[in-house]
Amino acid sequence: MKPDAAFWDGIADRYAARPIDDPDAYQYTLERTRAYLGANDSVLELGCGTGSTALLLSPQTGRYVASDISHRMIEIGQEKARQQGESHVEFTTADLHDAQFAGAHFDAVLALNLLHLVRDLPGALARIHDMLESGGLFISKTVCTPGPGAPFKYRLMRLLIPVMQMLGKAPYVNIRPVAEFEEMLTQAGFKIVESGDHPPPSRYIVARRV
């Protein structure tokens, strides 16, 4: 098992029980994302966790694939779907480069609270670009370097992460400045059509494949 997958498997049940940190920001992100998804769209969500967002967004899409590297996260998502009687979401344990996605194309790819955890971000962005239909949308929400007005807890988090990683209490994390992250998107062949903080320092971006 990959080390990152083992970490997320180990915290999956606690993660599922944890309340949303900022419900208002979460709802706003959902509303903005819904505005870009169509009834006939084929959608892939990367790093879906325990599937809460997938279950809320999937009913208005044509096809919704929810993926995560953590088998336990996917198990919890599948159980949520059974309890809610929701059969529209296709849950799968996979990462971006798995063979099951070879040749797959989607109208939209979502990566919400994921990209700061990806080891090879340029490679991931290139792969996502290839998976999108021409003109398809990449919708992401990513923790970026906190600015002066960011809550103290985010600045403290950056100081604590290396210590927590040494103790096995945190995964790989690479937090970049917003300008650097958006430049990487542009270099990967995307045109940013919406960008904003939901809330700082989480950067919400909608980018179109060009």
Backbone as CSV, one residue per row, in Angstrom:
resi,resn,N_x,N_y,N_z,CA_x,CA_y,CA_z,C_x,C_y,C_z
1,MET,0.844,-1.200,0.000,0.000,0.000,0.000,0.878,1.248,0.000
2,LYS,0.503,2.255,-0.763,1.258,3.495,-0.798,1.173,4.189,0.565
3,PRO,2.282,4.842,0.998,2.266,5.495,2.319,1.134,6.486,2.490
4,ASP,0.845,7.304,1.467,-0.226,8.289,1.594,-1.577,7.614,1.783
5,ALA,-1.807,6.528,1.046,-3.070,5.801,1.181,-3.205,5.217,2.585
6,ALA,-2.114,4.686,3.120,-2.144,4.110,4.462,-2.474,5.178,5.503
7,PHE,-1.926,6.369,5.329,-2.224,7.464,6.266,-3.708,7.775,6.264
8,TRP,-4.291,7.955,5.067,-5.702,8.334,4.988,-6.619,7.194,5.415
9,ASP,-6.220,5.955,5.164,-6.989,4.823,5.688,-7.048,4.879,7.215
10,GLY,-5.907,5.236,7.811,-5.815,5.233,9.268,-6.668,6.293,9.944
11,ILE,-6.948,7.390,9.252,-7.735,8.457,9.882,-9.149,8.567,9.304
12,ALA,-9.516,7.650,8.406,-10.785,7.782,7.674,-12.000,7.872,8.594
13,ASP,-12.066,7.034,9.606,-13.261,7.041,10.466,-13.345,8.322,11.284
14,ARG,-12.208,8.814,11.761,-12.205,10.093,12.480,-12.543,11.242,11.537
15,TYR,-12.034,11.172,10.320,-12.319,12.193,9.309,-13.818,12.252,9.020
16,ALA,-14.450,11.088,8.902,-15.881,11.024,8.596,-16.728,11.617,9.721
17,ALA,-16.240,11.502,10.946,-17.013,11.984,12.100,-16.790,13.458,12.386
18,ARG,-15.794,14.054,11.749,-15.438,15.443,12.040,-16.399,16.407,11.346
19,PRO,-16.910,17.401,12.050,-17.811,18.382,11.412,-17.043,19.274,10.434
20,ILE,-17.748,19.859,9.488,-17.145,20.778,8.532,-16.663,22.023,9.274
21,ASP,-15.424,22.425,8.989,-14.817,23.549,9.704,-15.567,24.853,9.480
22,ASP,-15.954,25.127,8.231,-16.607,26.395,7.893,-17.813,26.086,7.005
23,PRO,-18.971,25.807,7.595,-20.154,25.416,6.810,-20.559,26.443,5.759
24,ASP,-20.440,27.721,6.070,-20.843,28.759,5.110,-19.951,28.729,3.871
25,ALA,-18.646,28.605,4.080,-17.710,28.537,2.950,-17.953,27.269,2.141
26,TYR,-18.251,26.171,2.826,-18.519,24.912,2.133,-19.757,25.033,1.253
27,GLN,-20.819,25.617,1.785,-22.044,25.789,1.005,-21.818,26.712,-0.189
28,TYR,-21.031,27.747,0.013,-20.751,28.654,-1.092,-19.978,27.935,-2.197
29,THR,-19.020,27.123,-1.812,-18.261,26.338,-2.792,-19.183,25.395,-3.554
30,LEU,-20.092,24.731,-2.853,-21.048,23.846,-3.515,-21.895,24.606,-4.527
31,GLU,-22.384,25.764,-4.143,-23.246,26.550,-5.037,-22.492,26.987,-6.290
32,ARG,-21.262,27.448,-6.118,-20.481,27.871,-7.275,-20.182,26.682,-8.187
33,THR,-19.894,25.531,-7.592,-19.578,24.345,-8.389,-20.805,23.855,-9.138
34,ARG,-21.948,23.831,-8.483,-23.194,23.416,-9.142,-23.474,24.271,-10.373
35,ALA,-23.120,25.536,-10.297,-23.407,26.456,-11.399,-22.676,26.067,-12.683
36,TYR,-21.622,25.264,-12.557,-20.826,24.875,-13.721,-21.126,23.459,-14.208
37,LEU,-21.928,22.708,-13.479,-22.193,21.306,-13.840,-23.548,21.185,-14.530
38,GLY,-23.578,20.430,-15.635,-24.801,20.239,-16.387,-25.394,18.856,-16.224
39,ALA,-26.640,18.728,-16.594,-27.379,17.479,-16.394,-26.806,16.320,-17.204
40,ASN,-26.098,16.610,-18.281,-25.530,15.550,-19.108,-24.027,15.391,-18.924
41,ASP,-23.458,16.124,-17.975,-22.002,16.120,-17.808,-21.494,14.833,-17.169
42,SER,-20.333,14.410,-17.630,-19.584,13.327,-17.002,-18.529,13.968,-16.115
43,VAL,-18.570,13.649,-14.820,-17.745,14.342,-13.829,-16.878,13.340,-13.076
44,LEU,-15.611,13.712,-12.866,-14.704,12.935,-12.028,-14.292,13.795,-10.848
45,GLU,-14.496,13.286,-9.639,-13.982,13.966,-8.452,-12.777,13.201,-7.942
46,LEU,-11.650,13.881,-7.827,-10.422,13.314,-7.295,-10.325,13.636,-5.813
47,GLY,-9.868,12.660,-5.018,-9.754,12.897,-3.584,-11.091,13.176,-2.950
48,CYS,-12.063,12.322,-3.232,-13.442,12.563,-2.763,-13.620,12.337,-1.279
49,GLY,-12.617,11.758,-0.596,-12.764,11.482,0.825,-13.903,10.510,1.082
50,THR,-14.774,10.843,2.010,-15.875,9.946,2.355,-17.148,10.246,1.568
51,GLY,-17.025,11.041,0.513,-18.109,11.158,-0.457,-19.205,12.160,-0.169
52,SER,-19.051,12.989,0.862,-20.120,13.928,1.197,-20.432,14.879,0.049
53,THR,-19.389,15.453,-0.550,-19.590,16.390,-1.655,-20.136,15.676,-2.885
54,ALA,-19.619,14.490,-3.162,-20.090,13.717,-4.311,-21.587,13.447,-4.214
55,LEU,-22.063,13.108,-3.046,-23.474,12.782,-2.870,-24.363,14.014,-3.030
56,LEU,-23.812,15.191,-2.752,-24.587,16.425,-2.907,-24.594,16.927,-4.344
57,LEU,-23.496,16.733,-5.070,-23.388,17.274,-6.420,-23.864,16.323,-7.513
58,SER,-23.785,15.037,-7.261,-24.015,14.049,-8.322,-25.425,14.047,-8.913
59,PRO,-26.503,14.325,-8.143,-27.842,14.189,-8.728,-28.093,15.042,-9.963
60,GLN,-27.367,16.150,-10.132,-27.629,17.018,-11.272,-26.681,16.755,-12.439
61,THR,-25.921,15.662,-12.392,-24.986,15.337,-13.464,-25.426,14.075,-14.200
62,GLY,-24.838,13.856,-15.368,-25.147,12.643,-16.110,-24.432,11.435,-15.556
63,ARG,-23.172,11.634,-15.156,-22.357,10.566,-14.569,-21.399,11.199,-13.591
64,TYR,-21.232,10.578,-12.429,-20.354,11.136,-11.406,-19.486,10.023,-10.842
65,VAL,-18.175,10.117,-11.082,-17.206,9.146,-10.564,-16.465,9.805,-9.408
66,ALA,-16.532,9.200,-8.235,-15.873,9.727,-7.038,-14.712,8.807,-6.679
67,SER,-13.489,9.344,-6.717,-12.309,8.511,-6.498,-11.482,9.017,-5.326
68,ASP,-10.778,8.091,-4.694,-9.860,8.435,-3.617,-8.826,7.318,-3.507
69,ILE,-7.615,7.664,-3.051,-6.581,6.638,-2.897,-6.828,5.777,-1.663
70,SER,-7.674,6.241,-0.759,-7.948,5.515,0.481,-9.129,4.558,0.311
71,HIS,-8.851,3.272,0.454,-9.918,2.275,0.350,-10.961,2.472,1.456
72,ARG,-10.502,2.818,2.649,-11.439,2.988,3.759,-12.342,4.200,3.538
73,MET,-11.788,5.285,3.004,-12.623,6.446,2.688,-13.729,6.055,1.711
74,ILE,-13.370,5.290,0.700,-14.351,4.864,-0.300,-15.404,3.952,0.329
75,GLU,-14.998,3.071,1.210,-15.971,2.211,1.904,-17.002,3.048,2.658
76,ILE,-16.528,4.071,3.345,-17.442,4.929,4.098,-18.375,5.669,3.147
77,GLY,-17.838,6.147,2.020,-18.673,6.822,1.027,-19.746,5.908,0.468
78,GLN,-19.377,4.670,0.188,-20.350,3.709,-0.330,-21.444,3.423,0.692
79,GLU,-21.060,3.358,1.954,-22.054,3.122,3.003,-22.998,4.327,3.135
80,LYS,-22.472,5.527,3.036,-23.323,6.718,3.050,-24.334,6.662,1.901
81,ALA,-23.845,6.291,0.725,-24.727,6.215,-0.438,-25.843,5.200,-0.217
82,ARG,-25.503,4.045,0.360,-26.527,3.022,0.642,-27.562,3.552,1.633
83,GLN,-27.097,4.226,2.670,-28.014,4.748,3.684,-28.947,5.808,3.102
84,GLN,-28.450,6.575,2.143,-29.245,7.642,1.534,-30.033,7.175,0.312
85,GLY,-29.848,5.915,-0.071,-30.528,5.407,-1.249,-30.050,6.057,-2.524
86,GLU,-28.799,6.488,-2.557,-28.223,7.186,-3.705,-27.341,6.223,-4.494
87,SER,-27.725,5.949,-5.714,-26.980,4.994,-6.537,-26.295,5.666,-7.730
88,HIS,-26.359,6.981,-7.804,-25.838,7.689,-8.980,-24.313,7.825,-8.956
89,VAL,-23.713,7.833,-7.762,-22.269,8.011,-7.645,-21.553,6.683,-7.858
90,GLU,-20.520,6.699,-8.678,-19.649,5.545,-8.874,-18.400,5.745,-8.008
91,PHE,-18.331,5.068,-6.884,-17.173,5.190,-6.005,-16.078,4.225,-6.452
92,THR,-14.825,4.698,-6.428,-13.719,3.827,-6.822,-12.447,4.210,-6.078
93,THR,-11.679,3.207,-5.669,-10.380,3.436,-5.054,-9.344,3.548,-6.163
94,ALA,-8.791,4.732,-6.344,-7.859,4.947,-7.452,-7.154,6.272,-7.272
95,ASP,-5.976,6.391,-7.894,-5.365,7.704,-8.012,-5.436,8.140,-9.464
96,LEU,-4.968,9.322,-9.705,-5.122,9.956,-11.002,-4.517,9.155,-12.146
97,HIS,-3.452,8.420,-11.847,-2.707,7.734,-12.903,-3.070,6.250,-13.033
98,ASP,-4.099,5.798,-12.322,-4.488,4.385,-12.389,-4.961,4.005,-13.783
99,ALA,-4.749,2.722,-14.111,-5.085,2.228,-15.450,-6.569,2.360,-15.759
100,GLN,-7.411,2.343,-14.730,-8.857,2.419,-14.990,-9.267,3.743,-15.623
101,PHE,-8.406,4.758,-15.516,-8.704,6.049,-16.132,-8.027,6.217,-17.487
102,ALA,-7.321,5.212,-17.942,-6.635,5.317,-19.231,-7.657,5.537,-20.345
103,GLY,-7.483,6.583,-21.108,-8.389,6.883,-22.206,-9.700,7.504,-21.794
104,ALA,-9.912,7.721,-20.486,-11.170,8.298,-20.012,-11.189,9.802,-20.251
105,HIS,-12.358,10.315,-20.573,-12.532,11.752,-20.768,-13.777,12.225,-20.029
106,PHE,-13.663,13.404,-19.420,-14.741,13.942,-18.609,-15.020,15.387,-19.014
107,ASP,-16.263,15.815,-18.764,-16.623,17.212,-18.999,-16.108,18.112,-17.882
108,ALA,-15.959,17.541,-16.695,-15.447,18.303,-15.556,-14.666,17.377,-14.636
109,VAL,-13.568,17.895,-14.097,-12.787,17.198,-13.082,-12.725,18.093,-11.860
110,LEU,-13.022,17.529,-10.687,-13.014,18.277,-9.435,-11.878,17.781,-8.544
111,ALA,-11.179,18.716,-7.918,-10.158,18.387,-6.919,-10.316,19.393,-5.788
112,LEU,-11.136,19.060,-4.816,-11.485,19.976,-3.742,-10.702,19.630,-2.485
113,ASN,-9.847,20.553,-2.052,-8.984,20.345,-0.883,-8.030,19.173,-1.089
114,LEU,-7.437,19.122,-2.266,-6.563,17.998,-2.627,-5.175,18.417,-3.101
115,LEU,-5.061,19.428,-3.947,-3.826,19.639,-4.703,-2.621,20.009,-3.842
116,HIS,-2.829,20.565,-2.658,-1.705,20.838,-1.764,-1.165,19.550,-1.129
117,LEU,-1.827,18.430,-1.398,-1.388,17.130,-0.887,-0.745,16.263,-1.968
118,VAL,-0.655,16.784,-3.183,-0.151,16.018,-4.325,1.352,16.223,-4.453
119,ARG,2.093,15.120,-4.594,3.555,15.194,-4.649,4.054,15.761,-5.974
120,ASP,3.479,15.334,-7.079,3.896,15.799,-8.400,2.770,16.630,-8.995
121,LEU,2.699,17.890,-8.600,1.587,18.724,-9.051,1.643,19.013,-10.549
122,PRO,2.790,19.361,-11.133,2.803,19.566,-12.589,2.343,18.330,-13.358
123,GLY,2.784,17.153,-12.931,2.346,15.923,-13.586,0.866,15.689,-13.428
124,ALA,0.323,16.004,-12.247,-1.110,15.829,-12.002,-1.928,16.773,-12.873
125,LEU,-1.484,18.029,-12.987,-2.224,18.994,-13.801,-2.201,18.604,-15.270
126,ALA,-1.060,18.093,-15.740,-0.974,17.638,-17.132,-1.918,16.472,-17.380
127,ARG,-1.992,15.554,-16.419,-2.881,14.397,-16.555,-4.348,14.834,-16.553
128,ILE,-4.693,15.748,-15.678,-6.066,16.247,-15.626,-6.425,16.927,-16.940
129,HIS,-5.516,17.707,-17.475,-5.743,18.370,-18.761,-6.054,17.342,-19.842
130,ASP,-5.309,16.242,-19.856,-5.516,15.199,-20.861,-6.854,14.485,-20.690
131,MET,-7.345,14.426,-19.450,-8.587,13.708,-19.174,-9.834,14.508,-19.505
132,LEU,-9.679,15.813,-19.683,-10.832,16.654,-19.950,-11.153,16.719,-21.436
133,GLU,-12.442,16.787,-21.726,-12.871,17.061,-23.090,-12.414,18.471,-23.471
134,SER,-12.324,18.737,-24.750,-11.979,20.093,-25.195,-12.981,21.086,-24.623
135,GLY,-12.484,22.112,-23.953,-13.360,23.086,-23.310,-13.870,22.645,-21.954
136,GLY,-13.445,21.459,-21.484,-13.895,20.957,-20.193,-13.354,21.784,-19.041
137,LEU,-13.973,21.620,-17.868,-13.647,22.444,-16.710,-12.908,21.667,-15.636
138,PHE,-11.895,22.303,-15.076,-11.203,21.787,-13.901,-11.542,22.710,-12.741
139,ILE,-12.201,22.163,-11.724,-12.652,22.942,-10.574,-11.885,22.477,-9.344
140,SER,-11.175,23.394,-8.725,-10.340,23.018,-7.588,-10.504,23.995,-6.435
141,LYS,-10.207,23.487,-5.250,-10.113,24.317,-4.046,-8.862,23.844,-3.318
142,THR,-7.929,24.767,-3.107,-6.594,24.381,-2.677,-6.096,25.331,-1.592
143,VAL,-5.542,24.776,-0.533,-4.925,25.610,0.496,-3.649,26.215,-0.080
144,CYS,-3.573,27.541,-0.063,-2.393,28.256,-0.549,-1.742,29.007,0.609
145,THR,-0.591,29.592,0.345,0.146,30.305,1.384,-0.727,31.395,2.001
146,PRO,-0.913,31.390,3.309,-1.775,32.399,3.938,-1.226,33.802,3.764
147,GLY,-2.115,34.735,3.496,-1.744,36.134,3.436,-1.817,36.767,4.810
148,PRO,-1.549,38.074,4.899,-1.557,38.757,6.206,-2.891,38.652,6.935
149,GLY,-4.008,38.567,6.180,-5.310,38.536,6.823,-5.832,37.147,7.141
150,ALA,-5.033,36.112,6.879,-5.490,34.742,7.120,-5.582,34.463,8.617
151,PRO,-6.524,33.584,9.014,-6.626,33.232,10.432,-5.313,32.702,10.989
152,PHE,-5.069,32.964,12.256,-3.823,32.554,12.897,-3.605,31.051,12.811
153,LYS,-4.711,30.268,12.844,-4.559,28.813,12.866,-3.871,28.304,11.610
154,TYR,-4.035,28.985,10.472,-3.390,28.542,9.244,-1.893,28.825,9.271
155,ARG,-1.517,29.977,9.823,-0.099,30.271,9.938,0.562,29.319,10.922
156,LEU,-0.138,28.998,11.991,0.382,28.044,12.967,0.509,26.658,12.354
157,MET,-0.460,26.287,11.514,-0.450,24.974,10.873,0.830,24.762,10.078
158,ARG,1.282,25.794,9.348,2.485,25.664,8.536,3.712,25.390,9.399
159,LEU,3.719,25.908,10.612,4.839,25.673,11.514,4.793,24.269,12.107
160,LEU,3.583,23.765,12.308,3.429,22.467,12.978,3.535,21.272,12.032
161,ILE,3.228,21.489,10.747,3.172,20.366,9.806,4.452,19.543,9.784
162,PRO,5.666,20.135,9.685,6.881,19.304,9.649,7.032,18.407,10.873
163,VAL,6.684,18.935,12.043,6.777,18.133,13.266,5.771,16.992,13.225
164,MET,4.542,17.288,12.790,3.505,16.264,12.714,3.857,15.190,11.694
165,GLN,4.505,15.592,10.603,4.920,14.604,9.604,5.959,13.660,10.176
166,MET,6.908,14.188,10.957,7.934,13.349,11.590,7.306,12.316,12.524
167,LEU,6.180,12.685,13.120,5.493,11.795,14.066,4.455,10.908,13.381
168,GLY,4.337,11.036,12.043,3.347,10.248,11.308,1.930,10.731,11.484
169,LYS,1.775,11.982,11.903,0.451,12.531,12.168,-0.045,13.450,11.059
170,ALA,0.729,13.609,10.002,0.323,14.469,8.887,0.855,13.869,7.593
171,PRO,0.124,14.058,6.486,0.565,13.542,5.189,1.543,14.514,4.531
172,TYR,1.962,14.180,3.329,2.751,15.114,2.516,1.912,16.365,2.260
173,VAL,2.526,17.525,2.407,1.837,18.798,2.156,2.815,19.754,1.479
174,ASN,2.361,20.447,0.443,3.155,21.487,-0.205,2.227,22.661,-0.492
175,ILE,2.336,23.686,0.347,1.454,24.850,0.235,2.187,25.937,-0.542
176,ARG,1.583,26.371,-1.641,2.202,27.335,-2.543,1.473,28.681,-2.491
177,PRO,2.156,29.745,-2.887,1.465,31.037,-3.043,0.423,30.951,-4.158
178,VAL,-0.628,31.737,-4.056,-1.695,31.726,-5.055,-1.151,32.006,-6.445
179,ALA,-0.294,33.003,-6.571,0.231,33.378,-7.889,1.000,32.228,-8.524
180,GLU,1.780,31.520,-7.726,2.534,30.377,-8.262,1.594,29.267,-8.708
181,PHE,0.585,28.985,-7.900,-0.361,27.930,-8.232,-1.127,28.267,-9.508
182,GLU,-1.589,29.492,-9.629,-2.350,29.869,-10.815,-1.456,29.873,-12.061
183,GLU,-0.195,30.224,-11.907,0.726,30.164,-13.040,0.937,28.721,-13.492
184,MET,0.981,27.791,-12.554,1.120,26.373,-12.898,-0.087,25.893,-13.699
185,LEU,-1.268,26.354,-13.335,-2.469,26.007,-14.088,-2.382,26.530,-15.514
186,THR,-1.953,27.759,-15.656,-1.829,28.359,-16.988,-0.814,27.590,-17.830
187,GLN,0.317,27.248,-17.234,1.349,26.514,-17.955,0.877,25.113,-18.354
188,ALA,-0.058,24.560,-17.605,-0.575,23.226,-17.911,-1.626,23.257,-19.014
189,GLY,-1.981,24.448,-19.498,-2.925,24.536,-20.603,-4.342,24.892,-20.193
190,PHE,-4.491,25.574,-19.061,-5.810,25.981,-18.586,-5.954,27.505,-18.641
191,LYS,-7.186,27.940,-18.839,-7.529,29.359,-18.740,-8.442,29.536,-17.534
192,ILE,-8.029,30.341,-16.585,-8.812,30.548,-15.371,-10.019,31.429,-15.674
193,VAL,-11.203,30.924,-15.312,-12.432,31.677,-15.566,-13.068,32.204,-14.278
194,GLU,-12.670,31.656,-13.136,-13.133,32.165,-11.838,-12.079,31.826,-10.800
195,SER,-11.816,32.782,-9.906,-10.827,32.546,-8.866,-11.163,33.408,-7.657
196,GLY,-11.164,32.791,-6.471,-11.456,33.552,-5.261,-11.185,32.713,-4.029
197,ASP,-11.223,33.339,-2.889,-10.950,32.658,-1.622,-12.256,32.244,-0.957
198,HIS,-12.324,30.952,-0.562,-13.560,30.420,0.052,-13.254,29.569,1.282
199,PRO,-12.813,30.020,2.377,-12.310,31.354,2.705,-10.787,31.351,2.603
200,PRO,-10.113,32.474,2.837,-8.652,32.462,2.841,-8.143,31.464,3.883
201,PRO,-7.071,30.715,3.607,-6.259,30.740,2.398,-6.645,29.639,1.396
202,SER,-7.888,29.188,1.419,-8.346,28.185,0.452,-8.751,28.884,-0.844
203,ARG,-8.063,28.602,-1.914,-8.288,29.258,-3.199,-9.179,28.394,-4.071
204,TYR,-10.325,28.914,-4.441,-11.271,28.227,-5.316,-11.036,28.708,-6.734
205,ILE,-10.818,27.773,-7.667,-10.503,28.139,-9.035,-11.297,27.264,-10.004
206,VAL,-11.891,27.894,-10.989,-12.499,27.196,-12.113,-11.653,27.529,-13.327
207,ALA,-11.131,26.486,-13.994,-10.252,26.689,-15.148,-10.729,25.826,-16.297
208,ARG,-10.663,26.384,-17.486,-11.116,25.681,-18.674,-9.936,25.160,-19.498
209,ARG,-10.054,23.925,-19.975,-9.020,23.389,-20.855,-9.033,24.158,-22.184
210,VAL,-7.863,24.620,-22.599,-7.750,25.332,-23.870,-6.756,24.620,-24.774
